[in-house]
Amino acid sequence: MTTIAKSDRSSQSKVTSSFPLACTKVHYHAGVWNLFSQLTTVETRWEILDWYHLKENLYKVGGSLKRLAAAETLLWQGEVASAQALFADCRRKQARNFEAYLSTHRARIVNYGAYQSEQLCSIGSGAVESAVKQIGRRLQISGARWNTASVNAMLSLRCAYLNGQLAS
């Protein structure tokens, strides 16, 4: 099951590529999704909610471990409506918050099991989070002098290298 979220920013200039850009979201912040909507068209990206953060939010609901395990299984398979139905009779604030979270990100919740078994893309954002921290540490090296222009240029060059877009 491939779920691609619709973009409402079609008037923005976009960069297109010959392969889909998989966007995994780290923490709940609409700005991250908005940033990706400015970089690519909806046809060239998959917005995928980070599995580990989804699971973390699920277990914040608390309550019956049996229900939580059932919901985790359903969400692993991308069955959002069925997972939400498990919490329909819960009156706890955490359950209501989680249902709203699922509704907000419904199009970004995929069949994680299928994605992982087919190695379509990462289901977590840990590697990206680690890379961001590493870049941050490198920018703060004693004696280093960075400005916005040089950091952006170096990041663009590094991305081009990692994507095999530099002539050899």
N, C-alpha and C positions, 0 to 999 in steps of 0.2 A: 504494500500500500504506500504510494507516494503522495504526500500531501504538500501542496504548494499554496502558501498564503497569498491572498490577493493584495495588491498594492494600490494605495490611493494617491500615490505621488507620481503619476505618469507624466506630469509636466516637467519633472526634474530631469536634468541631463544625466545620462546613465552610461556606464561602461558595460559593454557586452563582451562575453567570452564564448568560446566554442564548447565549454563544459559548464555544468551547473556549479554554482557557488553554494556550498553547504554552510549555512549560518547556524551555529549552535549558540543559544542564549545562556548567559551565565546566571545573573540574578535578575529579578523583576525590575526592569527599567525600560520604559518604552523608547527611550532615546537610542538604545542599541539597535532595535528593530528599525527605527526611523533612519538611522545612519546607513544600514544595509539597503534600505529602499532607495536611497539616493545614489548608491554605488552601482546597482544592477537593476535590470528589469525583473519583473515577477516571473517571467518565463525562464530566466537564467539562474534562479536561486531556489534553494529549498530552505525554508526557515524551520529549524528543528529545535524543539525545547530540550534542553540538557536533561538527560534521563536522571542523573544523580541528584540534581536540584529538584526535579519533579518528585522523586521518591522522598527526598528530605521534607518537602512541603506536605506530602501525603502523611508521613508519620507525625507531623505536628498536630494532626487532627486528634490523635490519641483515641482512646476507647478500645473497642473490641479488636484484639489482635487478629482474630479470624477474619473480620471484615476488612481490616487493613491489608492482610495478605491477599484476600480475594481482589481487592481494588488494585493492588500492585500487579497481580497477574493480568488483570484486564487492561491496565494502562500499558504494560509491557507489550501487549498485543495491539495497542492503539484503539481500544474500545472505550472511548471517553464517555459516551452516553451510558453504557452499562456500569461503568465505575461511578458515575454521578448518581445513578439510581440507588446504589448501595448506601448513599448518605442522605437519601430523601427524607428519612424519618428522624435524622439527627437534628437536634435543636442547638447543639453547641456552636458557639461563635466560630471556633476553628473549622468546623465542618462547613459552615456557610462560606467562610473565607476561601476554603479549598475549592468549593464548587464554583465560586466566582473566578478563581484562578484558572480552573479547567475551562470554563466558558471563554475567558479571555484568550487562552492559548489553544483552543480546540484544534485549529487548523495546523498548529505547530507540533502536535502530538502525533507521532507516527507509530507504526508497528516496529518498535525498537528491536524486537527479536529478529525480524526479517532483515532489517538494516544491518544488524550486527552479523548475522550468519552470511549474508551476501557481501559483507564488507563494503557497503555502499558509501558510508561515511562514518565518522566517529559519532557515538551517541552521547558523548560527554564533552565538556569544554575544558577539562583539566590541562591539556597540552597548551591551549591558548592562554589560559590563566597563568600558567608557568612562564610562557614566553613573554607575556606582558610584564611580569615581575622581573624577569631577567633583563629586559630592555631598560626598565626603570632603574635597576641597580647599576647597569653599565653607564647610564646617563649621569649617575651620581658619583662616579669614580673620582677620587681625590685628584685635583688638578685638571680635570676635564672641563672644557668650556663648550657648551652646546647652546645653540639658539634654535628657534622653531624651524627656520628654513633648512638648516643643515640636518636636523633630526628627521624632518619629513623626507628630504632627499635621500638620506641613508636608508630609511625604512622602505622607500620606493625601490631603491636599488636592491636591497636584500630580498624583498618580495619577488622582484623580477628574476633574481638569481634562483630562488627556491622554486619558482614556477617554471623554470627552464625557458625563460623568455629572453635571455641574453645570448647574443651570437657567440659561438665558440671559436 
